[in-house]
């Protein structure tokens, strides 16, 4: 049947040790019996605010505001024109422009970016109200240096993306990275379990599923669903030995493979990806979508759980900041719905649509004809 909403108070979770099978004993982490009592939107806003000043500072030092002001007679400039004018790459330029739009310093109309009144008053060097001397401040900090390097080179300056791509993840690194992903995915996972209709689904494949948090939430909300977490070997060991709740031991398993280089298992009606496409280039995403299309049956669905940029790519602010995070740490970026519709369509999927499941996250679904 349709997914049902699961809720639990903080007291309920404490009283149950985090839910059936959770806590104590054989090293299992507690998996809660229901969602948090409030949204984690505030935490997302605080975490992503780390990029507000660094993006603004990098833009000032690149001369972006003054350059764009010079294009006012032409009605502004497109992202492609900005990249050419500043000698920056297309991915990094798109990410920076989206944050500046989300902050309110730029607006985009008809594909062209222009300065807002705030930017004209406070971010142009010849304005008597120029804030740049204060904002630029000390440019030796790690956050500024990493972002500037990523923007200038249009490639990541940090992150574990190559370990994932090559399938070479040590047990120590796997434990650290999986804990990170689990902590920022748990609330969103309950949102998916509550909002998405999995009627008719019996087998669910969680591609690069980390701790299995989305598989657990979906299976808890849908008694007829069994799930498989597809991951690298070191992560699969963590799922089975540390994260999987005891009450789901018979319904959730793992399979170890490299999603880029090996054939995917068949027999699943849903292929689910959370925060996966945003890690990779468009070409790599098309490749993943084609692998999914090949392994799914007719009528099967691909589901992408992502923060979506708006169609103009001048916000929303938190999704845009997440794109900066991807710029620094991965070859990917946050995509718009139209971007993902194009990627999935190229792989053969039809009827691509989005459904909000969280204040910032959506599920983008495509169907194999």
FILOZA-657535 format. One record per residue (C-alpha): x, z, y. Coordinates in steps of 0.2 Angstrom, whole numbers, padded with zeros to 4 digits, always signed. Layout:
N
XZY
...
// end
This chain:
369
+0000+0000+0000
+0005+0000+0018
+0018+0012+0024
+0012+0029+0029
+0019+0040+0043
+0030+0054+0037
+0032+0069+0049
+0040+0086+0047
+0044+0100+0059
+0061+0106+0061
+0055+0122+0053
+0049+0112+0038
+0065+0104+0036
+0075+0120+0036
+0063+0128+0024
+0065+0114+0011
+0083+0113+0013
+0081+0095+0020
+0069+0088+0008
+0067+0085-0011
+0084+0084-0019
+0093+0088-0003
+0106+0101+0001
+0117+0113-0010
+0123+0110-0027
+0132+0094-0032
+0138+0089-0015
+0122+0081-0009
+0119+0080+0009
+0101+0085+0014
+0089+0071+0017
+0074+0077+0027
+0057+0076+0020
+0051+0068+0036
+0055+0061+0053
+0062+0071+0068
+0049+0079+0079
+0054+0068+0094
+0062+0051+0097
+0081+0050+0098
+0080+0039+0114
+0088+0051+0125
+0103+0053+0114
+0105+0034+0113
+0104+0033+0132
+0118+0046+0134
+0129+0038+0121
+0127+0021+0128
+0129+0027+0146
+0148+0028+0142
+0148+0009+0146
+0140+0010+0163
+0155+0013+0174
+0168+0004+0164
+0158-0012+0164
+0155-0011+0183
+0173-0007+0186
+0179-0022+0175
+0167-0033+0184
+0174-0027+0201
+0192-0030+0195
+0188-0048+0189
+0180-0052+0206
+0163-0055+0198
+0152-0049+0212
+0162-0059+0226
+0163-0074+0215
+0144-0074+0211
+0140-0071+0230
+0149-0087+0233
+0137-0096+0223
+0122-0091+0232
+0119-0108+0240
+0117-0115+0223
+0105-0102+0218
+0117-0092+0208
+0126-0096+0192
+0123-0097+0173
+0132-0087+0161
+0142-0102+0156
+0147-0105+0174
+0152-0087+0177
+0163-0088+0161
+0171-0104+0167
+0173-0097+0185
+0181-0081+0179
+0191-0088+0164
+0182-0076+0152
+0174-0080+0135
+0156-0083+0133
+0152-0068+0122
+0161-0056+0134
+0153-0064+0149
+0136-0063+0141
+0138-0044+0137
+0145-0040+0154
+0131-0049+0163
+0117-0041+0153
+0124-0023+0157
+0125-0027+0175
+0107-0034+0175
+0101-0019+0166
+0110-0008+0179
+0101-0017+0193
+0116-0025+0201
+0111-0043+0195
+0095-0052+0191
+0092-0068+0181
+0079-0081+0186
+0078-0098+0177
+0095-0095+0168
+0104-0091+0184
+0112-0074+0189
+0111-0068+0207
+0116-0052+0216
+0103-0039+0220
+0102-0030+0237
+0112-0015+0229
+0126-0026+0223
+0127-0035+0240
+0128-0019+0250
+0139-0009+0239
+0149-0020+0227
+0156-0034+0239
+0173-0031+0246
+0169-0037+0263
+0154-0025+0265
+0156-0010+0276
+0147+0000+0262
+0159-0005+0248
+0160+0008+0235
+0173-0001+0225
+0188+0010+0230
+0179+0025+0222
+0172+0016+0207
+0188+0008+0203
+0198+0024+0204
+0210+0026+0189
+0211+0010+0179
+0223+0017+0166
+0210+0026+0155
+0207+0020+0137
+0189+0015+0139
+0193+0004+0154
+0209-0004+0145
+0200-0007+0129
+0185-0016+0138
+0196-0026+0149
+0206-0032+0135
+0191-0037+0125
+0183-0046+0140
+0199-0055+0144
+0202-0060+0126
+0184-0062+0120
+0188-0053+0104
+0187-0035+0098
+0201-0023+0103
+0196-0009+0091
+0185-0006+0076
+0184-0007+0057
+0176-0024+0056
+0191-0032+0047
+0191-0019+0034
+0172-0023+0031
+0175-0042+0031
+0189-0041+0019
+0181-0029+0008
+0196-0017+0009
+0189+0000+0013
+0198+0016+0007
+0188+0031+0001
+0193+0041+0017
+0188+0027+0029
+0172+0024+0020
+0167+0043+0021
+0171+0043+0040
+0162+0027+0044
+0147+0030+0033
+0144+0047+0041
+0144+0039+0058
+0132+0026+0053
+0120+0038+0044
+0119+0050+0059
+0113+0036+0071
+0102+0028+0059
+0092+0042+0052
+0078+0043+0065
+0077+0024+0066
+0075+0023+0047
+0060+0034+0047
+0053+0023+0060
+0054+0008+0048
+0047+0017+0034
+0032+0022+0045
+0029+0006+0054
+0033-0009+0042
+0020-0014+0029
+0029-0016+0012
+0013-0021+0003
+0017-0031-0013
+0035-0026-0012
+0042-0018-0028
+0061-0022-0025
+0070-0019-0009
+0089-0025-0006
+0097-0015+0008
+0112-0027+0012
+0127-0017+0018
+0116-0002+0018
+0129+0011+0021
+0122+0028+0016
+0106+0021+0010
+0096+0030+0023
+0084+0015+0026
+0082+0013+0007
+0077+0031+0006
+0065+0031+0020
+0056+0015+0014
+0055+0022-0004
+0049+0039+0002
+0035+0030+0012
+0030+0017-0002
+0029+0024-0020
+0029+0007-0028
+0045+0002-0020
+0062+0003-0029
+0078+0000-0019
+0096-0006-0021
+0110-0002-0008
+0122-0017-0008
+0139-0011-0002
+0158-0010-0005
+0163+0000-0020
+0169+0015-0010
+0152+0016+0000
+0142+0014-0016
+0151+0030-0023
+0146+0039-0008
+0128+0034-0010
+0127+0040-0028
+0138+0055-0026
+0133+0062-0009
+0119+0054+0000
+0105+0049-0013
+0091+0063-0014
+0088+0069-0032
+0070+0064-0031
+0075+0045-0028
+0088+0044-0042
+0077+0034-0053
+0071+0022-0039
+0087+0019-0029
+0103+0012-0036
+0118+0003-0029
+0127-0014-0032
+0145-0017-0027
+0150-0033-0019
+0157-0042-0004
+0142-0050+0005
+0153-0064+0012
+0162-0070-0004
+0151-0066-0019
+0134-0071-0026
+0120-0060-0022
+0108-0052-0035
+0091-0060-0037
+0074-0052-0041
+0071-0044-0024
+0056-0048-0012
+0065-0041+0003
+0082-0042+0010
+0085-0029+0023
+0099-0028+0036
+0101-0014+0048
+0114-0016+0062
+0123-0030+0052
+0120-0046+0061
+0126-0038+0077
+0143-0035+0069
+0146-0054+0066
+0148-0070+0075
+0133-0082+0075
+0142-0093+0062
+0144-0078+0050
+0126-0073+0053
+0120-0090+0048
+0131-0089+0032
+0123-0072+0028
+0105-0079+0031
+0109-0093+0020
+0115-0082+0006
+0099-0072+0008
+0088-0088+0008
+0097-0093-0008
+0094-0077-0018
+0076-0074-0012
+0061-0080-0021
+0048-0091-0012
+0038-0079-0001
+0052-0067+0000
+0057-0060+0017
+0073-0056+0026
+0071-0041+0038
+0084-0038+0052
+0084-0021+0061
+0092-0024+0078
+0091-0019+0096
+0086-0035+0105
+0092-0041+0121
+0078-0048+0132
+0076-0067+0133
+0084-0068+0150
+0099-0058+0143
+0099-0047+0159
+0094-0031+0149
+0087-0020+0143
+0101-0008+0148
+0104+0001+0131
+0104-0014+0121
+0115-0023+0133
+0127-0008+0132
+0126-0009+0113
+0132-0027+0115
+0147-0020+0125
+0151-0008+0110
+0150-0023+0098
+0162-0033+0110
+0175-0020+0109
+0173-0016+0090
+0167-0031+0081
+0166-0050+0082
+0147-0049+0086
+0135-0045+0099
+0117-0040+0102
+0105-0055+0100
+0089-0059+0108
+0074-0063+0097
+0076-0082+0101
+0094-0080+0095
+0089-0073+0079
+0075-0085+0077
+0087-0099+0079
+0099-0092+0066
+0086-0088+0053
+0078-0105+0056
+0094-0114+0053
+0095-0105+0036
+0078-0111+0031
+0067-0096+0036
+0050-0099+0044
+0037-0088+0053
+0050-0078+0062
+0043-0063+0072
+0047-0046+0079
+0039-0029+0077
+0045-0014+0087
+0049+0001+0076
+0058+0013+0088
+0060+0014+0107
+0074+0002+0106
+0074-0005+0088
+0064-0020+0081
+0062-0028+0064
+0064-0047+0065
+0056-0054+0049
+0058-0072+0042
+0049-0079+0026
+0056-0091+0013
+0044-0105+0011
// end
